[in-house]
């Protein structure tokens, strides 16, 4: 298996963070090419306002995003900012939708999928549901990590299991920035063509957590639905970081500050 080579798409910058100007169909095509070429080590960061602000607050995380094979705009504000820079972005690259669309479009190719993340039993349930929905899709394995940092021995063991599974794609359902850090750390050890951080997609697709209605997701209102649904967990992300994001973007758009 070859090591990944960079074949980046057109991109734009939001507060200094690279965002690739792609849509779901473009991402599926890229993933398909990487798997067919048997290249190892590609990572996809599905990024919105939260990811951009994490990169603003932590230089190391900014470097992780810069090193990802694709940083896709999973957030209405990023879509709008991309349009302002001349890119014809019709919609966001919504992580749960990307996951579903890729599995549906490539099921007959027999790609092997590994599901890493979620609470106990969630990855197993997701694998069962997708295997029933998408005929031809192969399940390489599942793993639900504990809610603590893995020891070096544990991480080594997990990496060996995933590598032995001969997975074509690893879906990582942790959260930002945890999932991006993990992918960057293990990308060379796994020997897997592509890893995709899809956040809460595991919970959404198993019905464990309710998704916002489609009209809210498509019009920049998903944050409000999620805030109301999980205020204790998400208030800082959307009220504090969201306000800072809006302020900094305004300064950047007015040319008063560069990042």
C-alpha positions as CSV (number, residue, x, y, z in Angstrom):
1,X,0.0,0.0,0.0
2,X,1.4,3.4,-1.0
3,X,1.7,6.3,1.3
4,X,-0.7,9.1,0.5
5,X,0.4,11.8,-1.9
6,X,-1.2,15.2,-1.8
7,X,-3.6,16.2,-4.6
8,X,-5.4,19.1,-3.0
9,X,-8.4,20.8,-4.4
10,X,-9.0,24.6,-4.6
11,X,-9.4,26.1,-1.2
12,X,-10.1,29.3,0.7
13,X,-9.1,30.6,4.2
14,X,-11.3,31.4,7.2
15,X,-9.4,33.0,10.0
16,X,-6.3,31.5,8.6
17,X,-7.7,27.9,8.4
18,X,-7.7,26.2,5.0
19,X,-11.1,25.0,3.9
20,X,-11.4,23.0,0.7
21,X,-14.0,24.2,-1.8
22,X,-15.8,20.9,-2.2
23,X,-19.2,19.3,-2.1
24,X,-20.3,15.9,-1.1
25,X,-19.9,14.4,-4.6
26,X,-16.4,15.8,-4.8
27,X,-15.4,14.2,-1.5
28,X,-16.9,10.8,-2.5
29,X,-14.9,10.9,-5.7
30,X,-11.7,11.7,-3.8
31,X,-12.3,8.9,-1.3
32,X,-13.0,6.5,-4.2
33,X,-9.8,7.4,-5.9
34,X,-7.7,7.0,-2.8
35,X,-9.1,3.6,-2.1
36,X,-8.7,2.4,-5.7
37,X,-5.0,3.6,-5.7
38,X,-4.5,1.8,-2.4
39,X,-2.8,4.9,-0.9
40,X,-2.5,5.0,2.9
41,X,-2.9,7.8,5.3
42,X,-5.5,10.2,3.9
43,X,-7.6,12.0,6.5
44,X,-10.7,14.2,6.1
45,X,-11.6,16.8,8.7
46,X,-15.3,17.7,8.6
47,X,-15.1,21.2,9.9
48,X,-17.4,24.1,10.9
49,X,-17.1,27.1,13.1
50,X,-16.1,24.9,16.1
51,X,-13.1,23.4,14.3
52,X,-12.0,26.9,13.1
53,X,-12.1,28.3,16.6
54,X,-10.2,25.3,18.0
55,X,-7.5,26.0,15.5
56,X,-7.5,29.7,16.5
57,X,-7.1,28.8,20.2
58,X,-4.5,26.0,19.7
59,X,-1.7,26.3,17.2
60,X,-1.0,22.6,17.2
61,X,-4.6,21.8,16.2
62,X,-4.3,24.4,13.4
63,X,-1.3,22.4,12.1
64,X,-3.3,19.2,12.2
65,X,-6.0,20.7,10.1
66,X,-3.4,22.1,7.7
67,X,-2.0,18.6,7.3
68,X,-5.4,16.9,6.6
69,X,-5.9,15.6,3.1
70,X,-9.3,17.5,3.0
71,X,-10.9,20.1,5.3
72,X,-14.5,20.2,4.2
73,X,-17.0,22.9,5.0
74,X,-19.5,21.3,7.4
75,X,-21.1,24.6,8.5
76,X,-23.3,27.2,6.9
77,X,-21.0,30.1,7.8
78,X,-18.1,28.4,5.9
79,X,-20.3,27.9,2.9
80,X,-21.2,31.6,2.9
81,X,-17.6,32.7,3.3
82,X,-16.6,30.4,0.5
83,X,-19.2,31.9,-1.8
84,X,-17.9,35.4,-0.9
85,X,-14.5,34.3,-2.2
86,X,-15.9,33.1,-5.5
87,X,-16.5,29.4,-5.0
88,X,-19.8,27.9,-6.1
89,X,-20.7,26.1,-2.9
90,X,-24.4,25.1,-3.1
91,X,-24.5,23.3,0.3
92,X,-22.4,22.3,3.3
93,X,-20.6,19.0,3.5
94,X,-22.6,17.6,6.3
95,X,-20.8,14.8,8.0
96,X,-23.7,12.4,8.6
97,X,-24.9,12.9,5.0
98,X,-21.4,12.4,3.6
99,X,-21.2,9.1,5.5
100,X,-24.5,7.9,4.3
101,X,-24.0,9.0,0.7
102,X,-20.6,7.3,0.4
103,X,-21.9,4.0,1.8
104,X,-24.8,4.1,-0.6
105,X,-22.9,5.0,-3.7
106,X,-20.0,2.5,-3.2
107,X,-21.7,-0.4,-1.5
108,X,-21.5,-2.6,-4.5
109,X,-17.7,-2.2,-4.7
110,X,-17.4,-4.1,-1.4
111,X,-15.3,-1.6,0.4
112,X,-14.5,-2.5,4.0
113,X,-15.7,-0.1,6.6
114,X,-14.5,0.3,10.2
115,X,-16.5,2.3,12.8
116,X,-14.4,3.9,15.6
117,X,-16.1,5.9,18.3
118,X,-19.4,6.5,20.1
119,X,-20.6,5.2,23.4
120,X,-20.6,1.5,24.2
121,X,-22.6,-0.4,21.7
122,X,-23.2,2.5,19.3
123,X,-20.6,1.6,16.7
124,X,-21.9,-2.0,16.7
125,X,-25.5,-0.8,16.2
126,X,-24.4,1.5,13.4
127,X,-22.6,-1.2,11.6
128,X,-25.6,-3.5,11.8
129,X,-27.9,-0.8,10.5
130,X,-25.7,0.1,7.6
131,X,-25.0,-3.5,6.6
132,X,-28.8,-4.0,6.3
133,X,-29.3,-0.8,4.4
134,X,-26.5,-1.0,1.9
135,X,-26.2,-4.4,0.2
136,X,-22.6,-5.3,-0.6
137,X,-21.1,-3.1,2.1
138,X,-18.6,-5.0,4.2
139,X,-18.0,-4.4,7.9
140,X,-14.3,-4.6,8.8
141,X,-14.9,-4.0,12.5
142,X,-16.0,-1.6,15.3
143,X,-14.5,-0.1,18.4
144,X,-15.9,2.1,21.1
145,X,-13.1,3.7,23.0
146,X,-13.5,4.5,26.7
147,X,-14.2,8.0,27.9
148,X,-10.5,8.5,28.8
149,X,-7.2,8.7,27.0
150,X,-6.0,5.3,25.8
151,X,-2.7,4.1,27.2
152,X,0.1,3.6,24.7
153,X,-0.4,-0.2,24.9
154,X,-4.1,0.1,24.3
155,X,-3.7,2.4,21.3
156,X,-1.1,0.2,19.8
157,X,-3.5,-2.8,20.2
158,X,-6.3,-0.9,18.6
159,X,-4.1,0.2,15.7
160,X,-3.0,-3.4,15.1
161,X,-6.6,-4.6,15.0
162,X,-7.7,-1.9,12.5
163,X,-4.7,-2.6,10.3
164,X,-5.4,-6.3,10.5
165,X,-9.0,-5.7,9.5
166,X,-7.9,-4.5,6.0
167,X,-10.4,-1.6,6.2
168,X,-10.7,0.7,3.3
169,X,-12.2,3.5,5.3
170,X,-12.4,4.3,9.0
171,X,-15.3,6.4,10.2
172,X,-14.3,8.2,13.4
173,X,-17.2,9.4,15.6
174,X,-15.6,11.1,18.5
175,X,-15.8,14.9,18.5
176,X,-13.7,17.9,17.3
177,X,-10.8,18.2,18.1
178,X,-10.4,14.7,19.6
179,X,-11.1,12.9,16.4
180,X,-8.8,15.0,14.2
181,X,-5.9,14.6,16.8
182,X,-6.4,10.8,16.8
183,X,-6.5,10.5,13.0
184,X,-3.3,12.6,12.7
185,X,-1.6,10.5,15.3
186,X,-2.4,7.1,13.9
187,X,-2.7,7.7,10.1
188,X,0.7,6.2,9.3
189,X,0.3,3.2,11.7
190,X,-3.1,2.1,10.4
191,X,-2.2,1.7,6.7
192,X,-5.8,2.6,5.8
193,X,-6.6,4.6,2.6
194,X,-8.9,7.1,4.3
195,X,-10.2,8.2,7.7
196,X,-13.1,10.5,8.1
197,X,-14.0,12.4,11.3
198,X,-17.8,12.6,11.4
199,X,-18.5,13.7,14.9
200,X,-22.0,13.0,16.1
201,X,-23.0,11.0,13.0
202,X,-22.9,7.7,14.9
203,X,-25.5,9.0,17.4
204,X,-27.6,10.5,14.6
205,X,-27.7,7.4,12.4
206,X,-28.5,5.1,15.3
207,X,-31.3,7.4,16.6
208,X,-29.5,8.0,19.9
209,X,-29.5,11.7,19.4
210,X,-32.1,13.6,17.4
211,X,-31.0,15.6,14.3
212,X,-32.2,19.1,13.6
213,X,-34.9,19.3,10.9
214,X,-33.6,19.5,7.4
215,X,-34.6,23.2,6.9
216,X,-32.6,24.2,10.0
217,X,-29.6,22.2,8.8
218,X,-29.7,23.8,5.4
219,X,-30.2,27.4,6.6
220,X,-27.6,27.8,9.3
221,X,-29.9,27.0,12.2
222,X,-28.7,23.6,13.3
223,X,-26.6,25.2,16.1
224,X,-29.8,26.5,17.7
225,X,-31.5,23.1,17.7
226,X,-28.4,21.4,19.2
227,X,-27.9,24.2,21.8
228,X,-31.5,23.8,23.0
229,X,-31.2,20.0,22.9
230,X,-27.9,19.9,24.9
231,X,-27.4,23.2,26.6
232,X,-25.0,22.1,29.3
233,X,-22.6,20.5,26.9
234,X,-22.8,23.0,24.0
235,X,-23.4,26.4,25.5
236,X,-19.8,27.4,25.4
237,X,-19.3,26.2,21.9
238,X,-22.1,28.1,20.4
239,X,-22.5,31.2,22.6
240,X,-18.9,31.9,23.5
241,X,-16.9,30.5,20.6
242,X,-19.7,31.3,18.2
243,X,-19.7,35.0,19.2
244,X,-15.9,35.2,19.0
245,X,-16.0,33.6,15.6
246,X,-18.6,36.1,14.3
247,X,-16.5,39.0,15.6
248,X,-13.2,37.8,14.2
249,X,-14.8,37.0,10.8
250,X,-16.3,40.5,10.7
251,X,-12.8,42.0,11.3
252,X,-11.3,39.8,8.7
253,X,-14.0,40.6,6.1
254,X,-13.6,44.4,6.7
255,X,-9.8,44.1,6.3
256,X,-9.2,45.2,9.9
257,X,-7.3,42.1,10.9
258,X,-5.4,39.4,9.1
259,X,-4.9,35.8,10.2
